[in-house]
Amino acid sequence: MGVWAACAMAQQPTLKIAHIDTFSGPTASTGATIAKTMLYAVDLVNQRGGVLGQKLEVVPMDNGGDPTKAIALLSSVVGQKFI
């Protein structure tokens, strides 16, 4: 990536991805595995210049396996510029 592209990327806001999953409790290993896969993919995209010059960031949110908590977490990110 050239200097100009790096400067342009630094000036763009980060695109945040809300990852609402189970990170605690009996099925936490599933959420952790998916999180690792998402972080790997996001790192690859960011190394290649991001999306339209914007870097991606994964924001993990633990729902503890509770659907009600998952809905509350989703409601909390609506309108906060998450993708």
C-alpha positions as CSV (number, residue, x, y, z in Angstrom):
1,M,0.0,0.0,0.0
2,G,1.4,3.4,-0.9
3,V,1.8,6.3,1.4
4,W,-1.2,8.2,-0.1
5,A,-3.4,5.1,0.5
6,A,-2.2,4.7,4.0
7,C,-2.9,8.4,4.8
8,A,-6.4,8.2,3.2
9,M,-7.1,5.1,5.2
10,A,-6.0,6.7,8.5
11,Q,-8.4,9.6,7.9
12,Q,-11.5,7.4,7.3
13,P,-13.6,6.4,10.3
14,T,-13.4,2.7,11.3
15,L,-16.3,0.5,10.2
16,K,-17.4,-1.4,13.4
17,I,-18.9,-4.8,13.1
18,A,-21.0,-5.9,16.1
19,H,-20.4,-9.6,16.8
20,I,-23.1,-10.7,19.2
21,D,-22.5,-14.2,20.3
22,T,-22.0,-16.5,23.3
23,F,-18.6,-15.9,24.9
24,S,-19.5,-17.3,28.3
25,G,-21.3,-20.4,29.5
26,P,-21.5,-23.9,28.2
27,T,-21.3,-23.0,24.5
28,A,-18.6,-20.3,24.8
29,S,-16.2,-22.3,22.6
30,T,-18.5,-21.8,19.6
31,G,-18.5,-18.0,20.0
32,A,-14.7,-18.0,20.5
33,T,-14.2,-20.0,17.4
34,I,-16.4,-17.7,15.3
35,A,-14.7,-14.7,16.8
36,K,-11.2,-16.0,15.8
37,T,-12.4,-16.6,12.3
38,M,-14.0,-13.2,12.0
39,L,-10.8,-11.5,13.3
40,Y,-8.7,-13.4,10.8
41,A,-10.9,-12.3,8.0
42,V,-11.0,-8.7,9.1
43,D,-7.2,-8.6,9.4
44,L,-6.9,-9.9,5.8
45,V,-9.4,-7.2,4.6
46,N,-7.6,-4.5,6.5
47,Q,-4.2,-5.6,5.2
48,R,-5.5,-5.2,1.7
49,G,-6.7,-1.6,2.3
50,G,-10.0,-2.2,4.1
51,V,-13.4,-1.6,2.5
52,L,-13.4,1.5,0.3
53,G,-10.4,2.8,2.2
54,Q,-12.0,2.2,5.7
55,K,-10.6,-0.3,8.2
56,L,-12.9,-2.8,9.8
57,E,-13.1,-3.5,13.6
58,V,-14.9,-6.4,15.2
59,V,-16.6,-5.5,18.5
60,P,-17.4,-8.7,20.4
61,M,-20.5,-8.6,22.6
62,D,-21.4,-11.5,24.9
63,N,-25.0,-12.6,25.1
64,G,-24.3,-15.4,27.5
65,G,-26.5,-17.7,25.4
66,D,-29.6,-15.7,26.4
67,P,-31.8,-14.6,23.4
68,T,-33.3,-11.7,25.4
69,K,-29.8,-10.4,26.1
70,A,-28.9,-10.8,22.4
71,I,-31.8,-8.7,21.4
72,A,-30.9,-6.1,24.0
73,L,-27.3,-6.0,22.7
74,L,-28.6,-5.6,19.1
75,S,-30.9,-2.8,20.2
76,S,-28.0,-1.1,21.9
77,V,-25.9,-0.9,18.7
78,V,-28.7,0.2,16.4
79,G,-28.0,3.8,15.5
80,Q,-24.4,3.7,16.7
81,K,-22.9,3.3,13.2
82,F,-22.2,-0.4,13.5
83,I,-22.5,-2.5,10.4
